[in-house]
Amino acid sequence: MMELTLAGDPNVHLLMELAPLMIIQLLYAVVTFLVCQKQNWNACS
C-alpha cells in the first residue's frame, strides 16, 4: 500500500535520483570544514 503512494508522486522519483548527490555534497562540505579548522583557515568565507 505504501508503494502505491510513493509511485504516484513524481517528486519522490526526483528526490531518489538526487539523494546520492546530496549525500556526496554533504560529505564534501564536512571534510572541507574539518580541514579548514585543522589548518586554522576561515571556512565560512
C-alpha positions in Angstrom: 0.0 0.0 0.0 2.9 2.4 0.7 4.4 1.6 -2.7 1.3 2.9 -4.4 1.6 6.2 -2.6 5.3 6.6 -3.4 4.9 5.5 -7.0 2.2 8.0 -7.6 4.2 11.1 -6.6 6.6 12.2 -9.3 8.6 14.3 -6.8 9.7 11.1 -4.9 11.4 9.8 -8.1 13.3 13.1 -8.5 14.4 13.0 -4.8 15.6 9.5 -5.1 17.7 10.4 -8.1 19.2 13.4 -6.3 19.7 11.8 -2.9 23.2 10.3 -3.7 24.5 13.6 -5.0 23.2 15.5 -1.9 24.9 12.9 0.4 28.2 13.3 -1.5 28.0 17.1 -1.4 27.3 16.9 2.4 30.3 14.7 3.0 32.5 17.0 0.9 31.4 20.0 2.9 32.1 18.3 6.2 35.5 17.2 5.2 36.3 20.7 3.8 35.2 22.3 7.1 37.3 19.9 9.2 40.4 20.5 7.1 39.9 24.3 7.3 39.6 24.0 11.1 42.8 21.9 11.3 44.7 24.5 9.2 43.2 27.4 11.1 41.7 28.8 7.9 38.3 30.6 7.8 35.9 28.0 6.4 33.0 30.5 6.1 34.4 32.9 3.6 
